Amino acid sequence: MGLEDIQERFDREIEALGVRIRDADQLKVREDVFDEVTLIALYKLVHKKLISVIGGSISTGKEANVFYGEHEEKGIVIKIYRIQTANFKRMGEYLAGDRRFANVRGSRKEIIFTWTRKEYSNLMRAHEVGIPVPEPIAFDRNILIMEFLGQNERAYPQLRNAEVGDYGATYHEILGYVKTLYQEGGLVHADLSEYNILYHNRPYLIDMGQSVARDHPKAIPFLIRDIRNINRFFSGYCDVLEERGIVEGIIGSSKREL
């Protein structure tokens, strides 16, 4: 059975389950996104009644495509990691050294499945310690479903494009997130920048697939890089703190030599 046959069967079956598909053509355009594995995973999530509407594209990233959806009349994000074109070697570098995922096998498919599970786990941990992130709902294979952060099917803007009333307060709020994430959540975001922060009255952290546990061998270099990125962006809008002092305040100067 070819991909087109599988897709037609998928369309018929989810229609029978009462799921509406908006912008259906978007779901047929790219075979590197909606391959057989992805369609099966999507069907399983639909069958579990976790998706009632599949909508249009929100964004296309380096490794994933993000679509709008609905669950129980609430907006959700359907994030699909591309099995054929995602940079699984980069993913493997972040997985290496993370004891939570030490048993992952080296195949492209297994690494991407593990990466999806890892992002779900990281978001859940951040959510549990009170960090404003998209609340994770479910995952299957290479698909992650989470809360939609936006209004009227439009995602909140990235920090770099947002209208921020008080940059100084927002800067310190984000540093507080980083500290809480490290000290209470045991995680380092590891790719924090104005691109991975949404803003609407407050900042929200997103894209946590690469986030690592604080006992990861590269956790501190990643933390320093995160702080450096935040300082670089905010230095154009407000006074920023000294990088070393921020990091020491997060990890404790006596715990590790920087």
N, C-alpha and C positions, 0 to 999 in steps of 0.2 A: 504494500500500500504506500503510495507516494505522499509527500507532504500536503499537497492540495487535497487529496482524498481525506487525510487525517483532519485537516482544517475544516472541510465541509462537514465531516462527522461531528467534530467539536462544536461547530456552529449549531447544528441540529440539536445536539444533546443539551447544550446549555440553554438554548431557547426553550426546550421542553421543561427545563428546571425553572423557567420564569425569569431568567437573567436577561437584562437589556444590554445590547452592545451599541454604544454611540461611536460614530466615526469608524464604522466597521472596516473601511478600506485601510486604515492605519494598522490594523491587526493582520493585514495580509501582505503588506509591502515588503517587509524584510525577513527573509528566511533565517538570517543569523540571529534574529530575536525570537521569532515564533517557530522554533524547530519542534520536532516531535516530543522531546523531553519536556520542553516548556509547556506545550499544549496539554500534555498529560498532567503536569503539576498544576496548571491553571484549572483544568477540569476538576481535579481533586479538591481544590480550595473552593470552587463553585459548589461542588456536590456537598461540601460541609456547611454550605450556606454562609460562608464568610464573605462572599462577593454577590451583590445583587445588581450592580451596574458596572460595566467596564466602559470607561470613557476615553477621552483623547489623551494625547501625549502632553506631559508636563515638561519633561526635559530629556536630553540625551547626553549621557556622560561618557567618560572614557571606557567604562566597563559595563554600564547598565543603562537601560531605558526605563523611564519612570512614567507611569500612566495614572490618571485620575480614576477613581472608582467609588463605589458606595457600598456600605454595609449597614443594614438597619437604618437607612435614610441618613446616615452620617458619611461625610467624606473620608475616603481612605486613599492611601498611596499604594499602588501595585508596582513594586520595583523588581525588574527582571534583569538578572545578570546574564550577559550574553556568553553562552558556552563556547561558541566558535571563535570569538574575537576578543574576549576579555584577556587582560594581561595576567595570566595565571602565574607567571614567574614572579611578578611583583607581589601578588597575593601570597605566594609561598614564602617570600622573605619575611612578611609580617607574621605568618603563621609559625615559622620556625622560632623556637624559643618560648612559645606560649604553651604552658603545660596543660591548659584546658583542651588543646587540640593536638596533642603530641602524636596521636595515633593516625592522623590523616595520611592517606596514601597519596602518591605523587602524580596520579593521573589528572589531566586537565579537569575532567568532570568532577572528580572527588574534591579537588581543591576548591572549585567554585561552589559546590554544595556546602562545603565546610565554611567557606567565607560567608555565605548567606546565613548559616546558623550562627556564626560568630557575630555578625552584625545584629541579629535578633538578640543574642545574649548580652551584647554590649549595651544596646538600647534599653533592654530590660533592667540591667544593673543601674544605668544612669537614671532611669525613670524612678526606680525604687529609692534612690537617695535624694530625690527631689530636683534633679537637673531638668530644665525645660528641654525636652527632646520629643520627637514623634513617638507616641506610645506604640510599642510593637504589638501586633495582634496575632500573627501566625506566619509560618514559613513552610515551604515545601520545595525540596530540591533547590532550584536556582531562583525562586520567587519569594520575596518578602512583602508582607502586608503590614502596613502601619498607619497610624493616624495621619490625616491630612492637615497640614498647617497652612491655612489660607481662608479666603472668603470667596463665595460665589464662584467656586471652582478655579480660582486664581491663587497660586501659592504666594505666601508672604515673600517679599523681596529679599535677596541676599543683602547682607550688611553693607556691602560696597555700593549698592544702589538704593539704600533706604534713606528716608528722612528721619534723622535721629535728633531728638530735642536736646539731649544733654549727653554729649560724647564722653565727658569725664565720668559721669555716673555709670554709663553703659560699659565703659572700659573696666571699671572696678567690679561691676556685676559679672562680667565675663571671667575676670581673674578669680572671682569667688567660685564660679562654676568649676574652673580648672582645679582649684584647691579641693573643693568638695568631691569632685570626681576622683581625684587621686587619693585623698585621705579616707573617704567613706566608701567610695565605689571601687577603689583599688585599680583604677584605670587611668591611662593616658590617652587622650584623643588621638594624637600622632599625625593629624593632618589638619590642624585648626588654622583657619584663616578667614578673611572676610568673604570667601566663597562658600565656606561650610558653616556659616552662621546666618540664619534667617532673622529678620527683625520685624516686629509688629508690637509696639508698646514695650516690648522687652526682647532681649536676644534669645534665640533658640539654637541649640547645637544640632547639627545633622551629619549624615554620612559618617557613621562610626564603624564601618566594616574593618578598617585598618587599626582601630583602637586596640591597645595592648595592655595586659595586666602589668601592674607596677613592678613585678619581679621579672619581667622580660629583660633580657640582657641589654636591649637598646631603649628601655623605657625612659631613662634620664636624658639621653640625647634627643629623643622624640619630644620630651617635655620642654627642653630648652628651645627646640625649634618652634614649638607651638607658641611659647612666650615671645620669642623673637618676631614671629609673624604678627602677633597681636600688637606688640609695641610698634612695629613698622607701620601698620595701618593707622593706629590711633595717634601716632606722633604728629600726623598732619592735622589733627583736630584738637588735641588737648595735651597736657603734660603727662608723661608716662614715667613709670618707676624704673629703677635700674634693674636690668635683667637678672643679675646674680641674686639680688635681694629678693626678687619675686620667687625664684626657684628655691632658694634656701627657706623662705617662708612656707613653701608648699611641702617640701620633703624633710626639712630640718637640717641645718648645716652640719650637725654632728653625725647624721645618719650615713652620709655618703659624700665623698670628696668630689666636687664639681670639676 
